[in-house]
Structures are given as structure tokens and as C-alpha cells.
């Protein structure tokens, strides 16, 4: 008999006060790393605002489970490549909110680490869209 893989709730889905799943591209460039830092900071700073924060590189079963159980999907991509939104669409979903960091004034500049002011700017843009 073949083993069946069962998707379980990702350990990063911890808040049940919201139905919003936040997907970030979480790439290796400064803007990708920025989306990951923003997601982590947002989840800690405003518990209950989002149900969970899911990096786009999350294992497919857990990623799909989070999307299937979302009331709303919000995607924050670092640049115009839109890797997070592409990954969501690959699973047959469409985000209701899509934000691109470079369209918010963030400059993509290679492998530099995201700055605090960039994280704060992106958090303010995301909060404005979510609230």
C-alpha cells in the first residue's frame, strides 16, 4: 500500500483572529530579504492582524494547506519578478492584495541587508492595505 502524504497546518500559522494569509517572496536579494523581515516583524508586532506569514519557498504541501485555509491571501513581493504571486497562482489561487516593495520606493540593490527604515516603510504600506 502506498504512503499518503497528509498536509498539516504549518507551524507558522498561529493566529486565529484573522483569516488573512500573508505570502512573501523571501528571495535572496535585498528586497526579497526585506519581505521576509517585514512578515516576521508584522506578525510579532500586530498579533491577530494576519493568520500566518508564509514564505513563498515553503514546502509545497504546507504552502498549499495555508492557502486552502485562507479567507484572504495577501502577497508582498520584493520586485517586479513577483515570485510570491507566481507561486500563489501555481496553486490555483489569486491574492486579493498584492504589494511590490520596489513600487513603494524601495531600491533593489543586490545582496545588501534590508535597512530598518525600509522594513518600517513596507510594514506601514502593508498595514494600510490590510486594515
C-alpha angles and dihedrals in degrees: 000000000000120000115245120216112223119200113226130191110288113246089237092064099088110136119078096178090087138043095209119113112198115209119193128190090226092189128166099259122088091262093049092049088046092059090052093049090046092051093049093046094046093051092050097041098045108030110192096025091100130022092222146339114234123188110219090236091063116129108279098243094051092041093053092044091055092049094047091054096045122109089197132010121214120186127198113192125187098219145359092284084081095203093167094053091045091054092049091050091048086064093050099257133118123211117235089207125038123180126179116201095212089056088057094060099272113137119222105225111165124259100347119132117256115260124234092243090054091051090050092048092051092046090054092050092048093047090050090055096043100046 
